[in-house]
Amino acid sequence: MRKISYVEIILIASFLFMLFGLLYSWNKNSTLNERSKEIAKTEAEVNQILNFKSTWEKKDINRRVERLKNILKSEQIKEFRVSHKKAYIKLSNVQIKTLNRFLVKLSSLPVRFITLDVDSNGEKYDMECRCKW
């Protein structure tokens, strides 16, 4: 059996050192790629939130909700209040097609429903809705 020389020990140690350095750099590159993907995803979410915020801050939402009165007949409206970024709407004896059209148009606006109660009276419906924006 032959003895291992100092030169061979140094070569083996330098090879192991080089191998660990290569593994370390691969690990750091993969971690860096993962973090850059996370940052890009977070940035996209923040941009989406800012777009939503600008949509919800529009001043004409009150007017657009008020225009929904035109869908309904005056005898169907029990109460229709819009003020301070809130709306309270109470309807009675509304046909299903009219009610569906009203709710679709209201839900297409950037409003958040707090309560929405719909009751049936045979072929006619009563509705009570509170929403804010």
MODELLER restraints for C-alpha pairs under 7 A, 6 or more apart:
rsr = mdl.restraints
at = mdl.atoms
rsr.add(forms.Gaussian(group=physical.xy_distance, feature=features.Distance(at['CA:56:A'], at['CA:110:A']), mean=6.11, stdev=0.5))
rsr.add(forms.Gaussian(group=physical.xy_distance, feature=features.Distance(at['CA:56:A'], at['CA:133:A']), mean=6.33, stdev=0.5))
rsr.add(forms.Gaussian(group=physical.xy_distance, feature=features.Distance(at['CA:62:A'], at['CA:82:A']), mean=6.51, stdev=0.5))
rsr.add(forms.Gaussian(group=physical.xy_distance, feature=features.Distance(at['CA:62:A'], at['CA:85:A']), mean=6.78, stdev=0.5))
rsr.add(forms.Gaussian(group=physical.xy_distance, feature=features.Distance(at['CA:68:A'], at['CA:102:A']), mean=6.97, stdev=0.5))
rsr.add(forms.Gaussian(group=physical.xy_distance, feature=features.Distance(at['CA:71:A'], at['CA:102:A']), mean=6.70, stdev=0.5))
rsr.add(forms.Gaussian(group=physical.xy_distance, feature=features.Distance(at['CA:76:A'], at['CA:91:A']), mean=5.57, stdev=0.5))
rsr.add(forms.Gaussian(group=physical.xy_distance, feature=features.Distance(at['CA:76:A'], at['CA:92:A']), mean=5.20, stdev=0.5))
rsr.add(forms.Gaussian(group=physical.xy_distance, feature=features.Distance(at['CA:76:A'], at['CA:93:A']), mean=6.01, stdev=0.5))
rsr.add(forms.Gaussian(group=physical.xy_distance, feature=features.Distance(at['CA:76:A'], at['CA:94:A']), mean=6.24, stdev=0.5))
rsr.add(forms.Gaussian(group=physical.xy_distance, feature=features.Distance(at['CA:77:A'], at['CA:90:A']), mean=6.40, stdev=0.5))
rsr.add(forms.Gaussian(group=physical.xy_distance, feature=features.Distance(at['CA:77:A'], at['CA:91:A']), mean=4.74, stdev=0.5))
rsr.add(forms.Gaussian(group=physical.xy_distance, feature=features.Distance(at['CA:77:A'], at['CA:92:A']), mean=6.53, stdev=0.5))
rsr.add(forms.Gaussian(group=physical.xy_distance, feature=features.Distance(at['CA:78:A'], at['CA:90:A']), mean=5.43, stdev=0.5))
rsr.add(forms.Gaussian(group=physical.xy_distance, feature=features.Distance(at['CA:78:A'], at['CA:91:A']), mean=5.36, stdev=0.5))
rsr.add(forms.Gaussian(group=physical.xy_distance, feature=features.Distance(at['CA:78:A'], at['CA:92:A']), mean=6.67, stdev=0.5))
rsr.add(forms.Gaussian(group=physical.xy_distance, feature=features.Distance(at['CA:79:A'], at['CA:89:A']), mean=5.62, stdev=0.5))
rsr.add(forms.Gaussian(group=physical.xy_distance, feature=features.Distance(at['CA:79:A'], at['CA:90:A']), mean=4.92, stdev=0.5))
rsr.add(forms.Gaussian(group=physical.xy_distance, feature=features.Distance(at['CA:79:A'], at['CA:91:A']), mean=6.89, stdev=0.5))
rsr.add(forms.Gaussian(group=physical.xy_distance, feature=features.Distance(at['CA:80:A'], at['CA:88:A']), mean=5.88, stdev=0.5))
rsr.add(forms.Gaussian(group=physical.xy_distance, feature=features.Distance(at['CA:80:A'], at['CA:89:A']), mean=4.56, stdev=0.5))
rsr.add(forms.Gaussian(group=physical.xy_distance, feature=features.Distance(at['CA:80:A'], at['CA:90:A']), mean=6.35, stdev=0.5))
rsr.add(forms.Gaussian(group=physical.xy_distance, feature=features.Distance(at['CA:81:A'], at['CA:87:A']), mean=5.53, stdev=0.5))
rsr.add(forms.Gaussian(group=physical.xy_distance, feature=features.Distance(at['CA:81:A'], at['CA:88:A']), mean=5.14, stdev=0.5))
rsr.add(forms.Gaussian(group=physical.xy_distance, feature=features.Distance(at['CA:81:A'], at['CA:89:A']), mean=6.39, stdev=0.5))
rsr.add(forms.Gaussian(group=physical.xy_distance, feature=features.Distance(at['CA:82:A'], at['CA:88:A']), mean=6.55, stdev=0.5))
rsr.add(forms.Gaussian(group=physical.xy_distance, feature=features.Distance(at['CA:85:A'], at['CA:132:A']), mean=5.56, stdev=0.5))
rsr.add(forms.Gaussian(group=physical.xy_distance, feature=features.Distance(at['CA:85:A'], at['CA:133:A']), mean=5.45, stdev=0.5))
rsr.add(forms.Gaussian(group=physical.xy_distance, feature=features.Distance(at['CA:86:A'], at['CA:131:A']), mean=5.81, stdev=0.5))
rsr.add(forms.Gaussian(group=physical.xy_distance, feature=features.Distance(at['CA:86:A'], at['CA:132:A']), mean=4.23, stdev=0.5))
rsr.add(forms.Gaussian(group=physical.xy_distance, feature=features.Distance(at['CA:86:A'], at['CA:133:A']), mean=6.59, stdev=0.5))
rsr.add(forms.Gaussian(group=physical.xy_distance, feature=features.Distance(at['CA:87:A'], at['CA:130:A']), mean=5.67, stdev=0.5))
rsr.add(forms.Gaussian(group=physical.xy_distance, feature=features.Distance(at['CA:87:A'], at['CA:131:A']), mean=5.35, stdev=0.5))
rsr.add(forms.Gaussian(group=physical.xy_distance, feature=features.Distance(at['CA:87:A'], at['CA:132:A']), mean=6.18, stdev=0.5))
rsr.add(forms.Gaussian(group=physical.xy_distance, feature=features.Distance(at['CA:88:A'], at['CA:129:A']), mean=5.87, stdev=0.5))
rsr.add(forms.Gaussian(group=physical.xy_distance, feature=features.Distance(at['CA:88:A'], at['CA:130:A']), mean=4.65, stdev=0.5))
rsr.add(forms.Gaussian(group=physical.xy_distance, feature=features.Distance(at['CA:88:A'], at['CA:131:A']), mean=6.77, stdev=0.5))
rsr.add(forms.Gaussian(group=physical.xy_distance, feature=features.Distance(at['CA:89:A'], at['CA:128:A']), mean=5.79, stdev=0.5))
rsr.add(forms.Gaussian(group=physical.xy_distance, feature=features.Distance(at['CA:89:A'], at['CA:129:A']), mean=5.13, stdev=0.5))
rsr.add(forms.Gaussian(group=physical.xy_distance, feature=features.Distance(at['CA:89:A'], at['CA:130:A']), mean=6.43, stdev=0.5))
rsr.add(forms.Gaussian(group=physical.xy_distance, feature=features.Distance(at['CA:90:A'], at['CA:127:A']), mean=5.71, stdev=0.5))
rsr.add(forms.Gaussian(group=physical.xy_distance, feature=features.Distance(at['CA:90:A'], at['CA:128:A']), mean=4.44, stdev=0.5))
rsr.add(forms.Gaussian(group=physical.xy_distance, feature=features.Distance(at['CA:90:A'], at['CA:129:A']), mean=6.39, stdev=0.5))
rsr.add(forms.Gaussian(group=physical.xy_distance, feature=features.Distance(at['CA:91:A'], at['CA:126:A']), mean=5.55, stdev=0.5))
rsr.add(forms.Gaussian(group=physical.xy_distance, feature=features.Distance(at['CA:91:A'], at['CA:127:A']), mean=5.07, stdev=0.5))
rsr.add(forms.Gaussian(group=physical.xy_distance, feature=features.Distance(at['CA:91:A'], at['CA:128:A']), mean=6.41, stdev=0.5))
rsr.add(forms.Gaussian(group=physical.xy_distance, feature=features.Distance(at['CA:92:A'], at['CA:125:A']), mean=6.28, stdev=0.5))
rsr.add(forms.Gaussian(group=physical.xy_distance, feature=features.Distance(at['CA:92:A'], at['CA:126:A']), mean=4.25, stdev=0.5))
rsr.add(forms.Gaussian(group=physical.xy_distance, feature=features.Distance(at['CA:92:A'], at['CA:127:A']), mean=6.40, stdev=0.5))
rsr.add(forms.Gaussian(group=physical.xy_distance, feature=features.Distance(at['CA:93:A'], at['CA:124:A']), mean=4.89, stdev=0.5))
rsr.add(forms.Gaussian(group=physical.xy_distance, feature=features.Distance(at['CA:93:A'], at['CA:125:A']), mean=5.24, stdev=0.5))
rsr.add(forms.Gaussian(group=physical.xy_distance, feature=features.Distance(at['CA:93:A'], at['CA:126:A']), mean=5.77, stdev=0.5))
rsr.add(forms.Gaussian(group=physical.xy_distance, feature=features.Distance(at['CA:94:A'], at['CA:124:A']), mean=5.22, stdev=0.5))
rsr.add(forms.Gaussian(group=physical.xy_distance, feature=features.Distance(at['CA:94:A'], at['CA:125:A']), mean=5.10, stdev=0.5))
rsr.add(forms.Gaussian(group=physical.xy_distance, feature=features.Distance(at['CA:94:A'], at['CA:126:A']), mean=6.51, stdev=0.5))
rsr.add(forms.Gaussian(group=physical.xy_distance, feature=features.Distance(at['CA:95:A'], at['CA:123:A']), mean=6.83, stdev=0.5))
rsr.add(forms.Gaussian(group=physical.xy_distance, feature=features.Distance(at['CA:95:A'], at['CA:124:A']), mean=5.03, stdev=0.5))
rsr.add(forms.Gaussian(group=physical.xy_distance, feature=features.Distance(at['CA:95:A'], at['CA:125:A']), mean=6.30, stdev=0.5))
rsr.add(forms.Gaussian(group=physical.xy_distance, feature=features.Distance(at['CA:96:A'], at['CA:124:A']), mean=6.83, stdev=0.5))
rsr.add(forms.Gaussian(group=physical.xy_distance, feature=features.Distance(at['CA:96:A'], at['CA:125:A']), mean=6.88, stdev=0.5))
rsr.add(forms.Gaussian(group=physical.xy_distance, feature=features.Distance(at['CA:110:A'], at['CA:133:A']), mean=6.67, stdev=0.5))
rsr.add(forms.Gaussian(group=physical.xy_distance, feature=features.Distance(at['CA:111:A'], at['CA:131:A']), mean=6.29, stdev=0.5))
rsr.add(forms.Gaussian(group=physical.xy_distance, feature=features.Distance(at['CA:111:A'], at['CA:132:A']), mean=5.61, stdev=0.5))
rsr.add(forms.Gaussian(group=physical.xy_distance, feature=features.Distance(at['CA:111:A'], at['CA:133:A']), mean=4.81, stdev=0.5))
rsr.add(forms.Gaussian(group=physical.xy_distance, feature=features.Distance(at['CA:112:A'], at['CA:131:A']), mean=5.39, stdev=0.5))
rsr.add(forms.Gaussian(group=physical.xy_distance, feature=features.Distance(at['CA:112:A'], at['CA:132:A']), mean=5.42, stdev=0.5))
rsr.add(forms.Gaussian(group=physical.xy_distance, feature=features.Distance(at['CA:112:A'], at['CA:133:A']), mean=6.02, stdev=0.5))
rsr.add(forms.Gaussian(group=physical.xy_distance, feature=features.Distance(at['CA:113:A'], at['CA:130:A']), mean=6.09, stdev=0.5))
rsr.add(forms.Gaussian(group=physical.xy_distance, feature=features.Distance(at['CA:113:A'], at['CA:131:A']), mean=4.29, stdev=0.5))
rsr.add(forms.Gaussian(group=physical.xy_distance, feature=features.Distance(at['CA:113:A'], at['CA:132:A']), mean=6.67, stdev=0.5))
rsr.add(forms.Gaussian(group=physical.xy_distance, feature=features.Distance(at['CA:114:A'], at['CA:130:A']), mean=5.36, stdev=0.5))
rsr.add(forms.Gaussian(group=physical.xy_distance, feature=features.Distance(at['CA:114:A'], at['CA:131:A']), mean=5.11, stdev=0.5))
rsr.add(forms.Gaussian(group=physical.xy_distance, feature=features.Distance(at['CA:115:A'], at['CA:129:A']), mean=5.42, stdev=0.5))
rsr.add(forms.Gaussian(group=physical.xy_distance, feature=features.Distance(at['CA:115:A'], at['CA:130:A']), mean=5.14, stdev=0.5))
rsr.add(forms.Gaussian(group=physical.xy_distance, feature=features.Distance(at['CA:115:A'], at['CA:131:A']), mean=6.95, stdev=0.5))
rsr.add(forms.Gaussian(group=physical.xy_distance, feature=features.Distance(at['CA:116:A'], at['CA:128:A']), mean=5.84, stdev=0.5))
rsr.add(forms.Gaussian(group=physical.xy_distance, feature=features.Distance(at['CA:116:A'], at['CA:129:A']), mean=4.48, stdev=0.5))
rsr.add(forms.Gaussian(group=physical.xy_distance, feature=features.Distance(at['CA:116:A'], at['CA:130:A']), mean=6.62, stdev=0.5))
rsr.add(forms.Gaussian(group=physical.xy_distance, feature=features.Distance(at['CA:117:A'], at['CA:127:A']), mean=5.60, stdev=0.5))
rsr.add(forms.Gaussian(group=physical.xy_distance, feature=features.Distance(at['CA:117:A'], at['CA:128:A']), mean=5.18, stdev=0.5))
rsr.add(forms.Gaussian(group=physical.xy_distance, feature=features.Distance(at['CA:117:A'], at['CA:129:A']), mean=6.41, stdev=0.5))
rsr.add(forms.Gaussian(group=physical.xy_distance, feature=features.Distance(at['CA:118:A'], at['CA:125:A']), mean=6.74, stdev=0.5))
rsr.add(forms.Gaussian(group=physical.xy_distance, feature=features.Distance(at['CA:118:A'], at['CA:126:A']), mean=5.68, stdev=0.5))
rsr.add(forms.Gaussian(group=physical.xy_distance, feature=features.Distance(at['CA:118:A'], at['CA:127:A']), mean=4.44, stdev=0.5))
rsr.add(forms.Gaussian(group=physical.xy_distance, feature=features.Distance(at['CA:118:A'], at['CA:128:A']), mean=6.57, stdev=0.5))
rsr.add(forms.Gaussian(group=physical.xy_distance, feature=features.Distance(at['CA:119:A'], at['CA:125:A']), mean=5.61, stdev=0.5))
rsr.add(forms.Gaussian(group=physical.xy_distance, feature=features.Distance(at['CA:119:A'], at['CA:126:A']), mean=5.12, stdev=0.5))
rsr.add(forms.Gaussian(group=physical.xy_distance, feature=features.Distance(at['CA:119:A'], at['CA:127:A']), mean=6.37, stdev=0.5))
rsr.add(forms.Gaussian(group=physical.xy_distance, feature=features.Distance(at['CA:120:A'], at['CA:126:A']), mean=6.39, stdev=0.5))
